[in-house]
Amino acid sequence: MEQNQRLKQGAFQIYTGEGKGKSTASMGLMLRALGCGFHVYYLRMMKPRWKTGELALCPTLHPNLTYRNVEQDWILSRSKHIPEHVEAMTVALATEMDVLQTVLCSGEYDLVVVDEINYCLHRGLIPLERAVSLALARPPQVELVFTGRYAPDALIAVADVVTEMRKVKHHFDKGVSARRGIEF
């Protein structure tokens, strides 16, 4: 595919729900866009300590991909109860939202993925109004994707596409731990 291809019409998509596959779906979209010559900006917000397969591969995967990870000492199961962690993550994410605003409106990227932003909104780490204004500022030729559980109704109202992953059955409920290379 020609490397100077650009997206002609974008949309605002949300992948949400309690089921598995939200981040995975956004990564599949990322690969599809890269394969078509598009420029992609991918930001992971709530997986700073997870040494996932995609974190090992994506930063150098493709010249059209900017792959970033919020670097914070956030522990998913505990940090929400530690005021210092909440404050540090709130500050870090405020900075990331400033960067995202610039990236989204720059015209440099065809696809902008913000992984786990919905969870950040749910935890109050990012003001809802800030996320809604970011979505509304999306230039028409840019595809914007927000992932994570608990997508707020205000975001769903302004989205063009909303996909809810619904858990029907999951082996986590039987005590199976997350498996390297499959869940992370």
C-alpha positions in Angstrom: 0.0 0.0 0.0 1.2 3.5 -0.8 2.9 5.1 2.3 1.3 8.5 1.8 -2.3 7.3 2.1 -4.4 9.4 4.4 -7.8 8.8 5.9 -10.5 10.8 4.2 -13.3 10.5 6.8 -12.7 9.7 10.4 -15.1 8.8 13.3 -15.1 8.7 17.1 -15.2 5.1 18.3 -15.5 3.6 21.8 -14.7 0.1 22.8 -16.2 -0.6 26.3 -17.8 -3.2 28.5 -16.7 -5.9 31.0 -15.7 -8.4 28.3 -12.2 -9.2 27.1 -11.0 -7.6 23.9 -11.2 -3.8 24.1 -7.5 -3.1 23.9 -7.0 -6.0 21.5 -9.6 -4.6 19.1 -7.8 -1.2 19.2 -4.5 -2.9 18.4 -6.1 -4.8 15.5 -7.4 -1.5 14.2 -3.9 0.0 14.6 -2.4 -2.8 12.6 -5.0 -2.4 9.8 -4.4 1.3 9.6 -0.6 0.9 9.5 -1.0 -1.7 6.8 -2.9 0.9 4.7 -0.1 3.4 5.1 -1.9 5.5 7.8 -0.1 7.3 10.6 -1.1 6.1 14.1 -0.7 7.5 17.6 -1.4 5.0 20.3 -1.3 5.9 24.0 -1.7 3.4 26.9 -3.0 5.1 30.0 -3.5 2.5 32.7 -1.0 -0.2 32.0 2.3 1.5 33.1 3.8 -1.4 35.1 2.6 -4.3 32.9 5.4 -5.6 30.7 3.0 -6.7 28.0 3.9 -8.2 24.7 2.7 -5.1 22.8 4.9 -2.9 25.0 7.9 -5.0 24.0 7.0 -4.9 20.3 5.1 -1.7 19.4 7.5 1.1 20.1 9.7 0.0 17.2 7.1 -1.8 15.1 6.5 0.6 12.3 7.8 4.1 11.2 4.2 5.4 11.0 3.4 4.4 14.6 4.0 6.6 17.6 3.4 4.2 20.6 3.5 5.7 24.1 2.9 4.5 27.6 2.0 6.7 30.6 5.0 6.1 32.9 3.5 6.1 36.4 3.9 3.8 39.4 0.2 2.8 39.3 -0.8 -0.6 40.6 -4.3 -1.3 39.2 -5.7 -3.2 42.2 -4.2 -0.9 44.9 -3.3 2.6 43.7 -6.9 3.8 43.6 -6.7 3.7 47.5 -3.4 5.4 47.8 -3.8 9.2 47.7 -0.2 9.9 46.5 -0.7 7.5 43.6 -4.0 9.1 42.7 -2.5 12.5 42.7 0.6 11.5 40.7 -1.5 9.8 38.1 -3.9 12.7 37.9 -1.0 15.1 37.2 0.5 12.7 34.7 -2.8 12.3 32.8 -3.5 16.0 32.8 -0.2 16.4 30.9 -1.1 13.6 28.6 -4.4 15.2 27.8 -2.6 18.4 26.8 -0.4 16.3 24.5 -3.4 14.5 23.1 -5.1 17.7 22.2 -2.1 18.8 20.2 -1.6 15.4 18.6 -5.3 15.1 17.6 -5.4 18.5 16.0 -2.0 18.4 14.4 -3.1 16.7 11.2 -0.1 14.3 11.5 -2.1 11.2 12.5 -5.0 9.4 10.9 -5.8 7.2 13.9 -5.4 8.2 17.5 -6.1 5.5 20.1 -6.4 6.3 23.8 -6.3 2.9 25.6 -8.0 2.8 29.0 -9.2 6.4 29.0 -12.7 5.2 30.0 -11.3 3.6 33.2 -9.4 6.8 34.0 -12.6 8.8 33.7 -14.4 6.3 35.9 -11.8 6.7 38.6 -11.9 10.5 38.3 -8.3 10.7 37.1 -9.4 12.8 34.1 -12.3 15.2 34.1 -15.1 14.0 31.9 -15.5 17.5 30.4 -11.9 17.3 29.2 -12.4 14.0 27.4 -15.7 15.1 25.8 -14.0 18.3 24.6 -11.2 16.3 23.2 -13.6 14.1 21.3 -15.5 17.1 20.0 -12.2 18.7 18.8 -11.5 15.7 16.6 -10.8 16.9 13.0 -13.2 15.1 10.6 -10.4 13.2 8.8 -9.1 11.7 12.1 -10.3 8.4 13.6 -10.3 8.6 17.4 -10.7 5.5 19.6 -11.3 5.4 23.3 -11.1 2.1 25.1 -11.8 0.8 28.6 -14.6 -0.3 30.9 -17.2 2.2 32.1 -17.6 4.5 29.1 -19.6 7.4 30.4 -23.0 8.3 28.8 -21.7 11.7 27.9 -19.0 10.2 25.7 -21.3 7.6 24.2 -23.7 10.4 23.2 -21.0 12.1 21.0 -19.5 8.9 19.6 -20.1 7.6 16.1 -19.4 4.0 16.9 -19.7 2.2 20.2 -18.9 -1.4 20.7 -19.6 -3.1 24.0 -17.6 -6.2 24.9 -19.9 -8.3 27.0 -18.5 -11.1 29.1 -20.4 -14.3 28.6 -17.9 -16.6 30.3 -14.3 -16.0 31.4 -11.8 -18.4 33.0 -10.7 -15.6 35.4 -14.0 -16.4 37.3 -12.5 -19.9 38.0 -9.3 -18.4 39.3 -7.2 -18.7 36.2 -4.5 -15.9 36.3 -3.8 -13.6 33.4 -1.5 -15.4 31.0 1.6 -13.8 29.4 1.1 -13.5 25.6 -2.6 -13.9 25.8 -4.0 -11.4 28.4 -0.9 -9.3 28.6 
